[in-house]
């Protein structure tokens, strides 16, 4: 059984058609709860199911600063470093396509 909790719980009925106009904040399923976040730059026909506990940040090369030049009281520095996200389990996340 899937249940939806909505922010405000407002509904709209237009004549004989049954429409629900609301914003879904939380999707509760048999396998767990999912927080729904809308992104305007995301394709509207796709939904991404992401578990933040399965992602870790990793430092590939620590950040360091090197002095390049000095002119009077001014100094120019070069900053270099590598930082990445590491996925711990590729089966933990998913994608739903074909939404309308």
C-alpha positions in Angstrom: 0.0 0.0 0.0 1.3 3.4 -0.9 0.3 6.5 1.0 0.9 10.2 0.2 1.2 13.0 2.7 0.8 16.4 1.3 1.8 19.9 2.3 -1.5 21.7 3.1 -3.7 18.8 1.9 -5.7 20.9 -0.5 -7.8 19.3 -3.2 -9.6 20.7 -6.2 -12.6 19.2 -8.0 -13.6 20.4 -11.5 -17.1 19.2 -12.4 -17.3 15.5 -12.8 -13.6 14.9 -13.1 -11.7 14.0 -10.0 -8.4 16.0 -9.8 -6.1 16.4 -6.9 -4.0 19.6 -7.0 -1.4 19.5 -4.2 2.3 19.2 -3.5 3.6 15.9 -2.4 6.2 16.1 0.4 6.6 12.5 1.4 5.9 9.2 -0.4 5.4 6.2 2.0 5.8 2.7 0.5 6.2 -0.8 1.8 10.0 -0.5 1.3 10.4 2.9 3.0 9.7 6.6 3.0 10.9 9.0 0.2 11.2 12.7 0.5 10.0 14.4 -2.7 12.0 17.4 -3.9 11.1 19.3 -7.1 14.0 20.6 -9.2 13.2 23.0 -12.1 16.3 21.9 -14.1 15.3 18.2 -14.0 13.5 16.5 -16.8 9.8 16.3 -15.8 9.3 12.8 -17.1 12.0 11.3 -14.8 12.2 10.7 -11.1 15.4 9.9 -9.3 15.4 7.7 -6.2 18.5 8.6 -4.2 19.6 7.4 -0.8 22.1 10.0 0.6 23.5 7.4 3.0 25.0 5.5 0.1 27.2 8.4 -1.0 30.5 9.5 0.5 32.8 12.4 -0.2 36.4 11.5 -1.0 39.6 13.5 -1.3 41.7 12.3 -4.3 44.4 14.9 -3.8 44.5 17.2 -0.8 44.2 20.9 -1.5 47.5 22.8 -1.5 48.6 26.3 -2.2 51.7 27.3 -4.1 53.2 30.8 -4.3 53.6 31.8 -8.0 54.9 35.3 -7.9 55.3 38.3 -5.7 55.1 41.9 -6.8 55.6 44.4 -4.0 52.9 43.7 -1.4 50.9 41.6 -3.8 51.2 37.8 -4.0 49.7 35.4 -6.5 49.0 31.8 -5.4 48.0 28.6 -7.3 45.5 26.4 -5.5 45.1 22.7 -6.6 43.2 19.8 -5.3 40.8 16.9 -6.3 37.5 16.1 -4.6 34.9 13.6 -5.6 31.7 11.8 -4.6 31.9 8.0 -4.2 28.8 5.8 -4.6 28.9 2.9 -2.1 26.2 0.7 -3.7 24.8 1.1 -7.2 21.8 -1.0 -6.5 20.6 1.4 -3.7 19.4 4.1 -6.1 17.1 4.1 -9.0 15.3 6.1 -11.7 11.6 6.1 -12.8 11.1 7.1 -16.4 8.0 7.8 -18.5 6.2 10.0 -16.1 3.5 12.4 -17.3 
